[in-house]
């Protein structure tokens, strides 16, 4: 997943890939102003919605934003407003059988980045 901010709009791109390499993508545009961390968090929510609509049971989330990985993996120990939003996402993630949240280099995110900017 990725997010791009430009001229008061946020583009969100989400890619789902199965263990055989088949990919599905989804993108959307939000008319709102926010910083990149909030935009990435919003992209996470879009990914959760997409994963649930696909009835996925086990999911791996890859982020190129280490701050988001840390917030989602903190299990609610961070008391900032952003962390509380991350906590809400984590609550939604409990509906999956298994969830893994990891950092991935920006180069792994080219397709989601393309969708955001498109």
PyMOL commands that set and color helices and strands:
alter all, ss='L'
color gray80, all
select helices_A, chain A and resi 36-53+66-73+81-93+106-117
alter helices_A, ss='H'
color red, helices_A
select strands_A, chain A and resi 2-6+9-17+23-30+58-63+98-103
alter strands_A, ss='S'
color yellow, strands_A
deselect
rebuild
show_as cartoon
